[in-house]
Amino acid sequence: MTQTITTKPPTSAELVRHGSAVDRAADQYRQGRAALFNADGRPIYAPDEQARREAALRDTLRRALTAANEAVTAATAAVAAERTQEHDLVATLTASELERASARRPFIQDDVERLPAARFVERCRAALESGSRVEMVLHHREASRLLDEWKQAAREGRTVAGGDQLDPLREVVTALEAHLVDGSRRTAADAADNAAGVLGMRVGRIAWELLGSGAQYMQQAEQVTRR
């Protein structure tokens, strides 16, 4: 029987350690490459040997960058999965709550379509104050969907009706999640997300600076920071 081994995604602390390793690798690359030239800037070794040594330095740096980039990818995927679970809070409702939610959901969806954005944000705040899990979960679901649409429009440079309520909507979604999602899990996910963004940008910057070909790393960094 084949045994499946599950690898845990890197924590924020592990991502910070990857960052330190990348910095060390970058320093070693700079020092190693400087040692290949004399005071006049001329290569010390014959062309073939010079090229071999420079390639070895690049390979060592690339290994560190690739390891860090893989950690960023793993952390980003784990955070995305965690937040997908948060956004699907309907699955946490009991059977009786689901029955009530099924009856209430069309009315809340109608509110999203019919009401001005500011009024819908007020309805979300009222759901939060009510303490009803059904109301909070349903309003969180619809508010999160609307927030994702507005954020996508902002990235594409499009204006949407009610878009001036982006910040209030984001705040009420966060407040609803604080009541509905385990706080320690959210804190860990946010810390990993932030660390992944910082590490991704560092990897991309070093790749461009020292290797002059950091497109694959910068693309990853941009995907992280756009969220």
N, C-alpha and C positions, 0 to 999 in steps of 0.2 A: 504494500500500500504506500502510495506517495504521500509524504508529509509536506504540507504547505507551511512555509515559514513567513510570517508576517513581520515586516520591518516597520518599526515605529518611525513616524516622521520626526525630523529634527526639532528640538525645542529652541526657544529664543536664545538660551545660553549656548547651545551647540552651534547655532548660526553665528553668534559672536565669536566663538572659537575658530570657526571657519574664516571669519574676517581677519583674525589675528594671523592665521596661517597664510592667508593670501598676502598680507602685508609683509610677512617674513620672506615669503617666496619672491615678492617684488624687490625687496631690498637685496636679497641674494643674487637676483638676476642683474640688478644694476651694478653691484660690486663685481660680480663675475665677468660681466661684459667689459667693465672699465679695465679689468686686469688683462684683457686681451689686446690692449693698445699701449704704446709707450707714451712718453710725455708729449711727443709731437703729434699724437693722434694716429700714428701709423700702426698697422697690425704687427703683432709680435711674431706670429707664426706664418708658415707658408700657407698659401691660399686654401689648400685642401684641409689642412689641420685647423686653420682659423675657422673655416666654414663648419667643420665637424664640432668644434667646441661651442660655437654660437648656437648651432642646432640643438646641442645637448642642453644648453641653458634655456632655450625656448621651450623645449619639451618638458623640462622640470617645472617651469612656470605654468605651462598649459595644463599640466596635471593638477596643480593646485587650483587653478581657475575652474577647471572642469568639475572637480570635486565640490567646490563651493557652489557652482552653478546648479549641479544636481541637487544639492541641499536646498537651494532656493526653490527649485521646481517641486521637490517633495513637500516642502513646507507650504508652498502656495496651494498645491493640490489638497493638502490636508485641511487648510483653513477654509478653502472653498467648499469642501465636503461638510465641514462642521457648520458652516453658515447655511448650506442647503438644508441641513437637518433643522436648524433654527427656524428657517423660513417655512418649514413644513410642520409647524406646531400643531396642526389639526390632528396629526397622528398621536399626540399625547392626550387627547381628550378621551374620556370614558364613553361607554356605549350610550348612556343617557345624554351626555353632553353632545355627542355626535348627532343624536336625533334632534336636539334643539338647534345645533349649528346648521344642520341641513335645512331647517325651516327658516332660519334667520339670514343665511348667506345671500339669497337673492335680493333682500332688502338693502343689505350693505353694499352689494355690487351696484345696485341702482343708485345709492348715494354717491358712489364714486363717479358715475356717469352724469348724474343730474345736478349735484351740488357744486357751487364754487369751491375751489380748492381750500380756501380759508375755512369754509364751513365744514368740510370733511375733516380737516385737521382738528377742529373743535369736537367733532363727533368721536374722533380717536381719543382725544383727551378725556372725554366723558366716559368712554369705555374703560380707560385706565382707572378713573376714579370710582367706577362702579364696582370694581373688584371681581366682576364676573369673568371667569376663564373663557367662557364661550365668546363673550363680547370682545375680550382682549385678543384672543387668538384670531377671530375673524377680521377684526379691524387691522391687526398686525399683518395678516396675509394680504389684504387688499392694499394697505398702505405701502408695504414692501414692494409689491408689484408695480404700483404707481411710481414709487421712488426709483426703481430700476429703470423704468421708461424715461423718466426725467433725466437721470444721470446719463443714459445713453444719448439722449437728445443734446445734452450739454456737451458731450464729447464730440458730437458731430456738428456742433455749432448751430443747431436748430433751436428755435424758440417754441415753447409749448404753452398752452393756456394754463394759467395757474402756476407757472414755473417760478414765480417770485416767492412761492411758499416752499421752495426746496429745503431751506434750512429748518423751518418749523416742522416740516414733514419728517425730515431726518431725525430731528430731536424726539418726536413722539414715537417713531419706530424704535429708537434706542431705548426710550423709557419703557415701552411695552416689553421689549426683550429683557430688560432688567428684571421685570416681574415674572417672566415666563421661562427664562433660560437660566440654567445653573451658572452662578456668577463666576466661580473659579474656572470653569471651562471657557467662558467668554474672555476672561482676563488673559488666560494662557493663549487663546487663539489670537487675540489682538496683539499680544507681545510678539508672537511668532510672525504675524503678518508684518508688523513694523520692522522687525529684525531682518526679515526676508527682503523687504524693500531697500533697506540700507545696504545689505550685503550685495544685492543685485546691482545697485548703482556702483558700488566700489569695484566689483568684478569687471563691469563694463568699462569703467574709467581706466583701470589699470591695463586692461587688454588693449584699449585704444592707445594709451600712452606708450606702452612698452612693446607691443606686438604690431600695432598699426592695423589690426584686423579683428576688432572686437564686435562685429555685427551680431554674431550669434548670442553673445553675452548681453549686449545692449538691448536687443529685442526682448530678451527675458526680463531685463530690468524695467523696460517701458511697460510691459504687460503687468508687472507687479504694481508699479506706481500709478497706473491709470485707475485702479479700483477705488 
